[in-house]
C-alpha cells in the first residue's frame, strides 16, 4: 500500500512539474512570454553565438469585455501598457490594432499562446524561450544557445476571432 502511494505521489509530482514548466495551466486570460538576450555574441536567426541569458518576462492580461489587453514587464518599474481595439477569442488567441503603447510591447497578436512577431516593426524585438529554459538561464544554467522559433501565421492567411475578422 505504501509503495503504491509513493509511486502515485512521484507520478503526481512529475505531472505537476510538467504542467508548471510548460505553462499548460495559467490564470484565465493571462500569458507570460519569457525572453532571452545574447551576451558577448550576436543573434544568427534564433541561434545566439555568445552566452544566452535570461531577459525580460512580458505578461499579457486579456480583458475580453473591453476588447483590451494589458501588458507589463514582470519585476520592472516600467509602467504597464494597454493595447486597445482588440479582437479577442481567449487569453491565448487575440489580435490588437497598433496604438501609442505598441512600441513597448513585443507583440500585437497572440496565436495558440505564442506571440506573433510584428512584421511592421511597430513592437520591440525579442527572442522567446520556454519557461523552464528561462528559469535555468536566470539561475546561471545555460542548457542551450537557441531561442524558440516564432509561430507561423495561419495557413489561410486570415483568422477569425470572436466574430471579428482579423486582417492578415
Rosetta blueprint (number, residue, H / E / L):
1 X L
2 X H
3 X H
4 X H
5 X H
6 X H
7 X H
8 X H
9 X H
10 X H
11 X H
12 X H
13 X H
14 X H
15 X H
16 X H
17 X H
18 X H
19 X H
20 X H
21 X H
22 X H
23 X L
24 X L
25 X L
26 X L
27 X L
28 X L
29 X L
30 X E
31 X E
32 X E
33 X E
34 X E
35 X E
36 X E
37 X E
38 X E
39 X E
40 X L
41 X L
42 X L
43 X E
44 X E
45 X L
46 X L
47 X E
48 X E
49 X L
50 X L
51 X E
52 X E
53 X E
54 X E
55 X E
56 X E
57 X E
58 X E
59 X E
60 X E
61 X E
62 X E
63 X E
64 X H
65 X H
66 X H
67 X L
68 X E
69 X E
70 X E
71 X E
72 X E
73 X E
74 X L
75 X L
76 X L
77 X L
78 X L
79 X L
80 X L
81 X E
82 X E
83 X E
84 X L
85 X L
86 X E
87 X E
88 X E
89 X E
90 X E
91 X L
92 X L
93 X E
94 X E
95 X E
96 X E
97 X L
98 X L
99 X L
100 X L
101 X L
102 X H
103 X H
104 X H
105 X L
106 X L
107 X L
108 X L
109 X E
110 X E
111 X E
112 X L
113 X L
114 X E
115 X E
116 X L
117 X L
118 X L
119 X L
120 X L
121 X L
122 X L
123 X L
124 X L
125 X L
126 X L
127 X L
128 X E
129 X E
130 X L
131 X H
132 X H
133 X H
134 X H
135 X H
136 X H
137 X H
138 X H
139 X L
140 X L
141 X L
142 X L
143 X L
144 X L
145 X L
146 X E
147 X L
148 X L
149 X L
150 X L
151 X L
152 X L
153 X L
154 X L
155 X L
156 X L
157 X L
158 X L
159 X E
160 X E
161 X E
162 X L
163 X L
164 X E
165 X E
166 X E
167 X L
168 X L
